[in-house]
Amino acid sequence: MSTPISTQPATPATITSTPRAVPGLTLIAGGSVVLNLIAYALGRLAGADLQVVRPDGASFAVNVPAILAMTLIPLVIGSIFVLLARRFWGPGVRVLRWLGLALRLLTLPMPLFSNATPATAATLASMHVIVGVVWFALLGRLRRAA
């Protein structure tokens, strides 16, 4: 008696399937970007010049590419940690949910104490709050759905 040999290559489900968390994390990133762009537009309408002076005296403009980068880079890094936590450490998602909110709220004073107009500082601070709240709310929903 011989055992039939499969001609199909072995493909482990963990490698080929999309983790269930990815759509939720994509929603967090997309929602944060959209809301931050709305905050940017509202800030511009309110008269924010969105110019920030660095401590070395150089000035830079906060524009759409900068908003995309400063919104998405931390979220992508956080999402990688969420995916790893879901796989290897059960309570990790709950910890990362609170940690992400805390980091965004702890960075909230940065724009408020920067050398920027009050409208610019308020606009940038609101973006910190937006990302933190979206992260916290949707990651909690994702955690409950798991």
C-alpha atoms as one frame of an Amber mdcrd trajectory, in Angstrom:
protein
   0.000   0.000   0.000   1.324   3.339  -0.926   0.327   6.760   0.369  -0.823
   9.169  -2.338   1.545  12.059  -2.874   0.023  15.474  -3.363   1.317  17.585
  -6.214   0.048  20.780  -4.547   2.670  22.804  -2.681   2.153  23.099   1.042
   1.005  26.597   1.997   0.625  27.226   5.704  -2.492  29.236   6.533  -0.540
  31.586   8.760   1.561  32.747   5.842  -0.975  32.900   3.034  -4.080  34.158
   4.815  -4.626  37.794   5.646  -4.811  38.317   9.403  -8.280  39.311  10.538
  -6.819  42.390  12.202  -5.607  43.980   8.968  -8.999  45.404   7.878  -9.480
  46.942  11.325  -5.992  48.423  11.337  -6.568  49.758   7.831  -9.758  51.407
   9.083  -7.799  53.034  11.917  -5.212  54.406   9.485  -7.780  55.533   6.922
 -10.029  57.139   9.512  -7.120  58.958  11.120  -5.890  60.289   7.788  -9.332
  61.508   6.725 -10.022  63.188  10.067  -6.555  64.774  10.167  -7.025  66.156
   6.653 -10.377  67.590   7.745  -8.641  69.175  10.761  -5.993  70.551   8.392
  -8.646  72.073   6.123 -10.543  73.542   9.064  -7.318  74.965  10.460  -6.528
  76.592   7.127 -10.052  78.032   7.001  -9.576  79.369  10.544  -6.422  81.181
   9.473  -3.725  78.801  10.656  -0.554  79.380   8.660   0.703  75.895   9.624
   4.288  77.136   9.858   6.335  75.695  12.694   9.717  77.019  13.771  12.171
  74.382  14.961  14.442  75.076  17.944  17.344  75.751  15.548  15.322  78.581
  14.003  14.451  76.871  10.735  10.819  77.079   9.711   8.852  74.385   7.966
   5.350  74.185   6.624   2.981  71.478   7.748   1.426  70.285   4.502  -0.546
  67.280   3.273   2.506  65.003   2.706   3.773  65.829   6.210   0.345  65.072
   7.689   0.183  61.761   5.839   3.663  60.780   7.009   3.198  61.860  10.617
  -0.159  60.097  10.790   0.689  56.873   8.987   4.234  56.116  10.138   3.340
  55.795  13.848   0.162  53.887  12.961   2.044  51.420  10.765   4.612  50.836
  13.512   1.837  50.429  16.085  -0.051  48.086  13.773   2.982  45.836  13.426
   3.113  45.582  17.207  -0.630  44.847  17.320  -0.283  42.025  14.808   2.628
  40.572  16.772   0.746  40.933  20.055  -2.336  39.220  18.647  -0.153  36.308
  17.635   2.190  35.952  20.600   0.804  37.825  23.619  -2.893  37.745  24.458
  -3.224  40.894  26.612  -0.851  42.784  24.329  -3.599  44.366  22.238  -5.232
  45.830  25.340  -1.866  47.188  26.491  -1.092  48.628  23.042  -4.542  50.221
  22.895  -3.847  52.210  26.056  -0.211  52.827  25.155  -1.135  54.323  21.775
  -3.660  56.663  23.372  -1.181  57.658  26.079   1.600  58.368  23.566  -0.635
  60.610  21.486  -1.891  62.473  24.520   1.621  62.814  25.954   2.781  64.370
  22.675  -0.173  66.764  22.730   1.831  69.606  24.360   4.454  69.543  21.598
   2.471  71.703  19.163   1.076  73.819  21.986   4.556  74.820  23.143   6.065
  75.127  19.680   6.860  78.454  18.128   3.668  78.569  16.070   0.578  80.707
  15.895  -2.248  79.719  18.251  -4.387  78.534  15.325  -1.553  76.363  14.035
  -0.860  74.943  17.499  -4.557  74.153  18.015  -4.807  72.492  14.606  -1.753
  70.319  15.197  -2.821  69.453  18.747  -6.229  68.381  17.472  -4.499  65.997
  15.079  -2.737  64.331  18.014  -6.062  63.886  19.789  -7.751  62.567  16.636
  -5.195  59.821  16.061  -5.195  58.818  19.733  -8.970  58.618  19.987  -9.400
  56.775  16.684  -6.653  54.309  17.684  -8.214  53.714  21.092 -11.814  53.389
  19.896 -11.258  51.192  16.862  -8.588  49.020  18.454 -11.020  48.346  21.298
 -13.641  47.345  18.762 -11.115  45.148  16.951 -10.106  43.501  20.222 -13.731
  42.697  21.090 -14.337  41.269  17.611 -11.378  38.880  17.879
